[in-house]
Amino acid sequence: MSWFCDSTRFDRWLARKLLARLGDPEVPLVLWDGRSIPDRSAPGRVRIGDRRTLYALAQHGELAFGDAYAAGRIEVEGDLVRVLEEIFSAPARQRIRARHTALRRHRARPSTPREARDNIHQHYDLGNDFYQLWLDERMVYTCAYFPTPDASLEAAQWAKLEYVCRKLRLRPGERVVEAGCGWGALALHMAERFGVDVTAYNISTAQIAFARERARERGLEDRVRFVLGDYRDIRGRFDAFVSVGMLEHVGREHHAELGHVIDAALTREGRGLLHSIGRSQPLPMNGWIERRIFPGSYCPTLREMAGVLEPWGFDVVDVENLRPHYARTLEHWLERFEKRAAEVEQRFGAEFTRCWRLYLAGSIAAFRSSSFQLFQLLFARPQREPRWTREDLCAPFVPERSERCEK
């Protein structure tokens, strides 16, 4: 009995320590015997299934939480996104993590060409049909741009493609290189809408096959070339360089290498755009996300993004933070994912489904709480005539009839 009482007191003490480490969010922990730490009502609670899970949380934090939630050993009572947002927003958490950043070495997985292919395969080659369940028809897997908050996901993704092209001020006949092209939506949009010649690189075999088929269907094979290759394989000279959602996978150890590639690829009057999830301060990727979802990933600060370009003398022409737009994008993705969750579970199993639910919900919470940012950085060679105003970027985002994409 004495041993039981001692272990019970220790469990409560450890639960309180975990909450303090997170900055004491308004999210009680409910232990396996029904005890709530602290004992108060709240809009959401985290229920821990057993003592082993509690001890794992104390030792391994984010990684243990993600794995235990995916396995069903942790349950969230209440709205999952709201609970995670409260945890991410707890005030002391940011100060604690900022102090620890100076003491911790960033240990992202290596990103040699071979290892980069392995990392990408783990996430993007799950099967095109999986992503087709919950992405828009164009298969755009990056932040959309919502001209109005109530715009559909299809309209917002079209607007994002258009917005990137407007920022680059593309002109017919120009040569554009895209690093990390996903399923090809932006490359096809640039060629079809703006009359440019595009060479797009990607190391996901499934995505490249899909993109090439889309190019054939739309009669754009002579203007868009999809190359199965790493950004380090880029060859040739181009008027514009664009990368949307790839910098997160490069790793800060390779930022200088990417900058060299950009400098070598652009003509004397070239310009480019980098679009990336970012941070307000340097922090390692969430341990569970880096291990289970995006191996080898690192989200740079704005200073680190600019550092890709500074050694090569590029001018930073425009910077925009689209954080609210990514939160809204993810809300659409999670809603669509939940509608098809039964199909996902039938194919991949319950643990995979819970894993992706947590990933999408946690990403919404991260953007809502400012844990993540979304930076678009426009750059150019010196002496290129800058845009006098931003008026041309704000014209209505209305697809032409042939461009409309209905679900």
C-alpha positions in Angstrom: 0.0 0.0 0.0 2.9 2.4 0.9 4.5 1.6 -2.5 1.3 2.3 -4.3 0.8 5.6 -2.5 4.4 6.6 -3.3 4.0 5.8 -7.0 0.7 7.6 -7.1 2.2 10.7 -5.7 5.1 10.5 -8.1 2.7 10.2 -11.1 1.0 13.3 -10.0 4.3 15.2 -9.4 5.5 14.1 -12.9 2.3 15.2 -14.6 2.6 18.6 -13.0 6.2 18.8 -14.1 5.2 18.0 -17.7 2.6 20.8 -17.7 5.1 23.2 -16.2 7.6 22.4 -18.9 4.9 23.3 -21.5 4.2 26.6 -19.8 1.2 25.4 -17.8 -1.4 25.4 -20.7 -5.1 25.3 -19.8 -5.1 21.6 -20.7 -5.3 19.2 -17.8 -3.7 15.7 -18.0 -6.0 12.9 -17.1 -4.2 9.8 -15.8 -5.3 6.2 -16.4 -7.1 6.0 -13.1 -9.2 9.0 -13.8 -7.3 11.6 -11.8 -7.1 15.0 -13.5 -3.9 17.1 -13.1 -4.9 19.8 -12.3 -8.4 19.0 -11.1 -10.4 21.6 -12.9 -12.8 21.9 -15.8 -11.4 22.8 -19.2 -12.6 22.8 -22.8 -10.1 20.0 -23.6 -8.1 17.4 -21.8 -5.3 15.0 -22.7 -6.0 11.4 -21.4 -2.9 9.3 -20.8 -3.5 5.6 -21.0 -0.9 4.1 -18.7 2.1 4.8 -16.6 4.6 3.8 -19.3 3.2 6.5 -21.6 3.5 9.1 -18.8 7.2 8.2 -18.3 7.8 8.2 -22.0 6.4 11.7 -22.2 8.8 12.8 -19.5 11.8 11.4 -21.4 11.0 11.9 -25.0 8.4 14.7 -25.1 7.1 15.5 -28.6 8.2 12.2 -30.1 6.5 10.2 -27.3 3.3 12.2 -27.5 3.0 11.7 -31.3 3.7 8.0 -31.2 1.4 7.4 -28.2 -1.5 9.4 -29.8 -1.0 7.5 -33.1 -1.1 4.2 -31.2 -4.2 5.2 -29.1 -2.4 5.3 -25.8 -3.1 9.0 -25.6 -6.6 10.4 -26.3 -7.6 14.1 -26.6 -11.0 15.0 -25.2 -12.4 18.0 -26.9 -11.4 19.7 -30.2 -7.9 18.3 -31.2 -6.8 21.5 -32.9 -7.9 23.8 -30.1 -6.2 21.6 -27.5 -2.9 21.7 -29.5 -3.2 25.4 -30.1 -3.5 26.0 -26.3 -0.4 23.9 -25.7 1.6 25.7 -28.5 0.4 29.1 -27.2 1.4 28.6 -23.5 3.6 31.6 -22.8 6.5 30.0 -21.0 7.0 27.4 -23.7 8.5 29.8 -26.2 11.0 31.2 -23.7 12.0 27.7 -22.6 12.5 26.4 -26.1 14.4 29.6 -27.1 16.9 29.0 -24.2 17.4 25.4 -25.1 18.0 26.2 -28.7 21.4 27.7 -27.9 22.3 24.5 -26.0 21.1 21.9 -28.5 22.7 21.0 -31.7 20.4 20.7 -34.6 20.4 17.0 -35.5 18.3 16.9 -38.7 18.9 13.8 -40.9 21.6 14.3 -43.6 20.5 15.6 -46.9 22.9 14.1 -49.5 21.2 13.4 -52.8 20.6 9.8 -51.9 19.4 10.5 -48.4 17.2 13.3 -49.7 15.5 10.8 -52.1 15.0 8.4 -49.2 13.4 11.2 -47.1 11.1 12.3 -49.9 10.1 8.8 -50.6 8.9 8.3 -47.1 6.4 11.2 -47.4 5.6 11.9 -51.0 5.6 8.4 -52.5 2.8 7.1 -50.3 0.7 7.0 -53.4 -0.9 9.7 -55.5 -4.3 8.2 -54.8 -3.8 8.9 -51.1 -3.2 12.6 -51.6 -6.0 12.8 -54.2 -8.4 12.0 -51.4 -8.0 15.4 -49.7 -6.0 17.8 -51.9 -7.5 20.0 -54.5 -7.9 18.8 -58.1 -4.5 20.3 -59.1 -2.8 18.4 -56.3 -1.2 21.5 -54.8 0.4 20.5 -51.5 1.6 23.9 -50.3 0.0 27.0 -48.8 -2.9 28.4 -50.8 -3.7 32.2 -51.1 -7.2 33.1 -50.1 -8.4 36.4 -51.8 -11.3 36.2 -49.4 -11.5 34.1 -46.2 -14.5 32.1 -47.6 -12.9 31.3 -51.0 -12.9 27.6 -51.9 -9.6 25.6 -51.7 -9.7 25.2 -55.5 -10.0 29.0 -56.0 -7.3 29.7 -53.4 -4.8 27.3 -54.9 -5.4 28.8 -58.3 -4.9 32.2 -56.8 -1.6 31.1 -55.2 -0.2 29.9 -58.5 -1.2 33.2 -60.1 0.2 35.2 -57.2 3.6 33.6 -57.5 3.7 34.2 -61.3 2.7 37.9 -60.8 5.4 38.4 -58.2 7.9 37.0 -60.7 6.6 39.2 -63.5 6.8 36.4 -66.0 6.9 37.3 -69.7 6.2 35.0 -72.7 9.2 33.2 -74.0 11.2 33.4 -70.8 13.0 30.4 -69.3 12.0 29.3 -65.8 13.5 26.6 -63.6 11.5 25.2 -60.7 13.2 23.3 -57.8 10.9 20.8 -56.1 7.8 20.9 -58.4 5.4 18.6 -56.5 2.8 17.2 -58.8 3.5 20.0 -61.4 0.7 22.5 -60.9 2.8 25.6 -60.8 5.0 24.6 -63.8 1.9 23.9 -65.8 0.3 27.2 -64.7 3.4 29.2 -65.6 3.5 27.7 -69.1 -0.2 27.8 -69.8 -1.1 31.2 -68.4 2.2 33.1 -69.0 3.7 31.5 -72.0 7.1 30.6 -70.4 9.3 27.6 -71.0 9.7 25.6 -67.7 12.1 23.0 -66.6 11.0 21.5 -63.3 13.0 19.2 -61.0 11.7 16.8 -58.4 13.0 13.6 -56.8 9.7 11.9 -56.2 9.1 9.3 -58.9 5.3 9.2 -58.2 5.0 13.0 -58.5 7.0 13.2 -61.6 5.0 10.5 -63.3 1.8 12.3 -62.4 3.1 15.7 -63.6 4.3 14.3 -66.9 0.8 12.8 -67.5 -0.8 16.1 -66.7 1.5 17.9 -69.2 0.5 15.4 -71.9 -3.2 15.8 -71.2 -2.9 19.6 -71.5 -0.7 19.6 -74.6 2.2 21.2 -72.8 5.0 18.7 -73.3 6.9 21.0 -75.6 6.9 23.8 -73.0 7.3 22.0 -69.6 9.9 19.4 -68.9 9.7 17.5 -65.7 13.1 16.1 -64.7 13.6 13.4 -62.1 16.4 15.0 -60.3 17.7 16.9 -57.2 18.0 20.7 -57.1 21.8 20.1 -57.2 21.2 18.5 -60.7 20.0 21.8 -62.2 21.8 22.7 -65.4 21.4 25.6 -67.8 20.7 29.3 -67.6 17.2 30.8 -66.8 15.5 34.1 -66.4 13.7 33.0 -63.3 14.1 30.6 -60.4 11.2 29.5 -58.2 11.0 27.1 -55.3 7.7 26.6 -53.4 7.8 24.3 -50.4 11.3 22.8 -51.0 13.6 24.9 -48.8 12.2 23.1 -45.7 13.7 19.9 -47.1 17.1 21.3 -48.0 18.5 21.6 -44.4 20.3 24.6 -43.2 23.6 22.8 -43.6 23.0 22.9 -47.4 21.7 26.5 -47.7 25.0 27.7 -49.2 24.9 24.9 -51.7 21.4 25.9 -52.8 22.5 29.6 -53.1 25.4 28.5 -55.4 22.9 26.5 -57.6 20.6 29.6 -57.8 23.5 31.9 -58.7 24.7 29.5 -61.4 21.3 29.1 -62.9 20.2 32.7 -63.2 21.1 35.0 -66.1 22.6 38.5 -65.4 19.1 39.9 -65.1 17.5 37.0 -63.4 15.2 36.9 -60.4 13.5 34.4 -58.2 11.1 33.5 -55.4 11.5 31.3 -52.4 8.4 30.1 -50.6 8.9 28.2 -47.3 7.5 27.4 -44.0 9.6 29.4 -41.5 10.2 30.3 -37.9 10.5 33.6 -36.0 13.6 32.2 -34.2 15.9 29.3 -35.0 14.4 26.1 -33.6 14.8 22.4 -34.4 11.8 20.7 -36.1 9.3 19.1 -33.8 10.9 15.7 -33.0 7.9 13.6 -33.9 7.3 15.5 -37.2 11.0 15.1 -38.2 11.0 11.4 -37.3 7.6 10.2 -38.5 6.4 12.7 -41.1 9.1 14.9 -42.7 12.5 13.3 -42.2 15.4 15.7 -42.7 13.3 18.8 -42.5 14.2 22.2 -41.0 12.1 25.4 -41.2 14.3 28.4 -41.6 14.0 31.9 -40.1 13.7 34.8 -42.5 17.3 35.7 -41.8 18.3 32.1 -42.7 16.3 32.4 -46.0 18.0 35.6 -46.9 21.3 34.0 -46.0 20.8 31.6 -48.9 21.1 34.6 -51.2 23.4 37.1 -49.5 26.7 35.6 -50.5 25.8 35.9 -54.2 24.8 39.6 -54.0 21.0 39.2 -54.8 18.7 42.0 -53.8 15.7 41.1 -51.6 12.9 42.8 -53.5 9.8 41.7 -51.5 8.9 39.7 -48.4 5.5 38.6 -47.3 4.2 36.4 -44.5 1.2 34.3 -45.5 0.8 32.5 -42.1 -3.0 32.9 -41.8 -3.4 31.6 -45.3 -1.6 28.3 -44.4 -3.7 27.9 -41.3 -6.8 28.2 -43.6 -5.3 25.8 -46.2 -4.7 23.2 -43.5 -8.3 23.6 -42.2 -9.5 22.6 -45.6 -7.1 19.7 -45.8 -8.1 18.3 -42.4 -11.8 18.7 -43.2 -11.4 16.8 -46.4 -9.1 14.2 -44.8 -11.8 13.5 -42.1 -14.4 12.9 -44.8 -12.2 10.2 -46.3 -10.7 8.9 -43.1 -12.5 5.6 -43.3 -10.9 5.0 -46.7 -7.5 5.9 -45.4 -7.9 3.6 -42.4 -9.0 0.7 -44.6 -5.9 1.1 -46.8 -3.2 2.1 -44.3 -4.6 1.2 -40.8 -5.8 3.0 -37.8 -2.4 4.1 -36.5 -1.5 5.7 -39.9 -4.8 7.5 -39.9 -4.4 8.9 -36.4 -0.8 9.9 -37.3 -1.9 12.0 -40.2 -4.8 13.4 -38.2 -2.4 14.6 -35.6 0.0 16.0 -38.2 -2.7 18.1 -40.0 -4.3 19.2 -36.7 -1.0 20.1 -35.2 0.0 22.1 -38.2 -3.1 24.1 -38.0 -2.4 24.8 -34.4 1.2 25.7 -35.1 0.3 28.3 -37.7 -2.6 29.8 -35.6 -0.2 30.1 -32.6 2.7 31.6 -34.7 4.9 28.6 -34.0 5.2 28.5 -37.8 5.3 31.3 -40.4 5.0 31.1 -44.2 7.5 33.3 -46.0 7.5 34.3 -49.6 10.8 36.0 -50.5 11.3 37.7 -53.9 14.8 38.4 -55.0 16.7 39.7 -58.1 20.1 40.5 -59.5 21.2 44.1 -58.7 20.2 46.9 -61.0 17.0 45.1 -62.1 14.2 47.7 -62.2 12.1 47.1 -59.1 8.3 47.1 -59.0 7.1 50.7 -58.3 4.0 49.7 -56.4 2.3 46.4 -55.5 -0.9 47.4 -57.3 -0.5 44.7 -60.0 -0.4 42.0 -57.4 -3.8 43.0 -56.0 -5.9 42.6 -59.2 -8.9 40.3 -58.8 -8.0 36.6 -58.8 -10.6 35.3 -61.1 -9.7 32.2 -63.2 -10.7 32.3 -66.8 -13.5 29.9 -67.7 -11.1 27.3 -69.0 -9.1 27.6 -65.9 -11.9 27.0 -63.4 -11.6 23.9 -61.3 -14.7 22.5 -59.9 -14.9 19.6 -57.5 
